[in-house]
């Protein structure tokens, strides 16, 4: 059974699942920031995925990138798999804006996180789930709307 790293669980909210990956929203309202977490235990690098999973991860990443570009009209989309603090493979997708608090620097360690309000969280989860409804499996028991 798949186990999510406790730091990723603490810092994010489940949006839903694709065929391979959990889609999670980082709880920082300063940026539309999502992560894809392949549901494979013991994987810390992309090359460790079997070829079919690598291709599926790239497809999920491209779909998410396109939706984020269209939904948030970002100046730039940052996509990265860092993993220095959390070794479990996860792929960041961060919509960046020239007026954001870190521009043009990377978001990691630059600005303290500002959690979503309950209303903001409901809004962004609804937006993402609606835009990805053809490809996303929603959580069975969704309590994130009451976060």
N, C-alpha and C positions, 0 to 999 in steps of 0.2 A: 504494500500500500504506500502511496506517495506521502512523503512528509515534507512540509514547508518549513524552511528555516525560521526560527522564532523571531529573528530581527525583521525579516521580510513580513511576517505575520503582524508584528507589532506596528510597523511603520506604514502599512498599506491596508486597503479595503478590497475585498474580492468584487470584481465587476462581473466575472463569469469565466467560462472556460471555452477554449477552442479545442480542436481535435487533439493537439499536443500540449498546449500551454494554458496555465492559469493566466488570466488577465487581471492585474491588480493596479489600483490607483494609489499612488503615493499620497499620503495625507499631508500635502503641502499646497495650500491654495494659491501660492505665488506663481505656480506653473502647472499647466496640464501635464502631468508626469505619470506615465504608466509603465508597468514592467510586464514582460512576458516571462513566465517561469515554466520551462518544460517540466512536465510531470514525470520525471525520471530521477530516481534516487541515485546518489553517488556520482553525479555529473557536475563537474565544475568548469569544463571548457567545451566549446562547440564541437571540436574535433572528436570528443568522446561520445557524441551521439552517433547512432547508426546513420548511414547515408539518407535513408528515407525520413528520419526525424530531422536531420539537418535541413533537408529540402522543405519539410513542413514548417519548421521554425522560420525559415526565410520567407515562405509564403505568408505566414501569420504576421510577421514583422512588416512586410510590404503592405499588406491589407491595413494593419493598424496605422502605419505611417500615412497612407493615403487618407484614411478617415480623419486622423488628427490634423493633417494639413488642411483639409476641406472644412472641418468643424471649427477650428480655432484660428485660422488665418495667421499662423505664426510667421515671423520673419525668417526663422530657421528651425529645423527639426534636428535635435541631437539624438542619435541612436548609438548606444554603446553597451558593451559587456565588460565591466570593470572587474568586479569580484575581489577586490583587495581586502575588504572588510567582511563580506559575506561570500564564501566560496561557492555556494550553490549557484549553478548557472541561472542567470536572469539577465534579460536584455532590456535596458532602459530606453524609453522613448519620451523625450522632453520637448515640448513646444516652447520655443524661445522667442522673446520679443526684445527689440532694441531698448525698450523702456523698463525691462525687468531689472531686479535688484543686483543681478550678477553680470549683466551684459558687458562685454562680450566674453567674459570668463566662463569656465564650466560651473555648473551649479553646485558641485560637490564641495561642501565645507565652506562655502562663501557666505551664505545667508542662513540665519536660523529659520527652521520650518515654521510656517504659520498654518495651523490646522484649519480644515474646512469647518464652517459652521454647519449645523444640521441641515439648514435649508440649502446651502451651497452644495453639500454632499448629495442630497436628494436630486438636485438639479443636474449635476454633472454625471451622476450614475444613470439617471434617466436618459440623458442625452446620449451617452456612450452606448447604453444598452439598445436604444432605439436605432442608432446608426449602424450597429453591428448585429442587429437582430437576425439576419439571415445566416450568420456564422457562429454566433455565440450561444453557448448553453448557459442558462442562468442558474444561479444557486437554488437548490431545492428549498431550503429554509432560509430565506433572505432576511436577515435582521439588520443589514447594513443601513437600511433606510431609517433606523432608529439609533444610529451610531451616537 
